[in-house]
């Protein structure tokens, strides 16, 4: 893929994102992280480009690739989890490194109909749940 | 613009979005609405396509146009309001018609660093504020 000029040179994941998530895969542009919160199927895409804070700061050629990966993961989450809604958001008030939340939401999840941030305490996966979900995600989303 | 096949035929804005916002402009793909909440500069883009709930449901040719309008408005809000962060989000748990929030956030706004939804009661603009802001937005964002 060298001819597509992967933008990851010098990229370092923000320590807070690293702490709160488990890496599931690396796509061409984005690192795919699982938020360690079993309340919702919650992935975070991080474009592997250093010093970008906003979607609109992405160079156009990178933006279209990042959007393509967001859409692809959203579709795969829809198919895998069959949620009532997908929430997609680039917020970044607390972690400024550009990252995009993709969250499968259900009418019976504990935050519905409100957004997930700050509504409920995080409920970490146990080791068994984490191993199982990681395998499912890797098999279904990236096979 | 007829040759670009504007997707607005038969489009009807969701009544809740209509109630909570003031229309500022119509771009080629999206209607641009001002959220009637003076706590934050808060625009909502609504792709004028009927029966679309999710970003990933947009046909690719429409998606790239919608993303282009999101990025364009985000850049213009950054320049106009000089916020500390732009929040971009497609949630839709309460209003399912696809709509994208673009919110200028400041470290001294009343919800910072949390997302804006449900944190504070809405504070409507008075008539004078609304008239002034509408004129500023129309002049700066769409001239």
HADDOCK unambig.tbl for C-alpha pairs under 7 A between the chains (distance, minus, plus):
assign (segid A and resid 56 and name CA) (segid B and resid 71 and name CA) 5.03 0.50 0.50
assign (segid A and resid 56 and name CA) (segid B and resid 74 and name CA) 6.55 0.50 0.50
assign (segid A and resid 56 and name CA) (segid B and resid 75 and name CA) 6.37 0.50 0.50
assign (segid A and resid 71 and name CA) (segid B and resid 56 and name CA) 5.03 0.50 0.50
assign (segid A and resid 74 and name CA) (segid B and resid 56 and name CA) 6.55 0.50 0.50
assign (segid A and resid 75 and name CA) (segid B and resid 56 and name CA) 6.37 0.50 0.50
assign (segid A and resid 85 and name CA) (segid B and resid 93 and name CA) 6.61 0.50 0.50
assign (segid A and resid 86 and name CA) (segid B and resid 91 and name CA) 6.98 0.50 0.50
assign (segid A and resid 87 and name CA) (segid B and resid 90 and name CA) 5.94 0.50 0.50
assign (segid A and resid 87 and name CA) (segid B and resid 91 and name CA) 4.45 0.50 0.50
assign (segid A and resid 88 and name CA) (segid B and resid 89 and name CA) 5.73 0.50 0.50
assign (segid A and resid 88 and name CA) (segid B and resid 90 and name CA) 5.22 0.50 0.50
assign (segid A and resid 88 and name CA) (segid B and resid 91 and name CA) 6.22 0.50 0.50
assign (segid A and resid 89 and name CA) (segid B and resid 88 and name CA) 5.73 0.50 0.50
assign (segid A and resid 89 and name CA) (segid B and resid 89 and name CA) 4.04 0.50 0.50
assign (segid A and resid 89 and name CA) (segid B and resid 90 and name CA) 6.16 0.50 0.50
assign (segid A and resid 90 and name CA) (segid B and resid 87 and name CA) 5.94 0.50 0.50
assign (segid A and resid 90 and name CA) (segid B and resid 88 and name CA) 5.22 0.50 0.50
assign (segid A and resid 90 and name CA) (segid B and resid 89 and name CA) 6.16 0.50 0.50
assign (segid A and resid 91 and name CA) (segid B and resid 86 and name CA) 6.98 0.50 0.50
assign (segid A and resid 91 and name CA) (segid B and resid 87 and name CA) 4.46 0.50 0.50
assign (segid A and resid 91 and name CA) (segid B and resid 88 and name CA) 6.21 0.50 0.50
assign (segid A and resid 93 and name CA) (segid B and resid 85 and name CA) 6.60 0.50 0.50
assign (segid A and resid 93 and name CA) (segid B and resid 113 and name CA) 5.31 0.50 0.50
assign (segid A and resid 94 and name CA) (segid B and resid 113 and name CA) 6.16 0.50 0.50
assign (segid A and resid 113 and name CA) (segid B and resid 93 and name CA) 5.30 0.50 0.50
assign (segid A and resid 113 and name CA) (segid B and resid 94 and name CA) 6.16 0.50 0.50
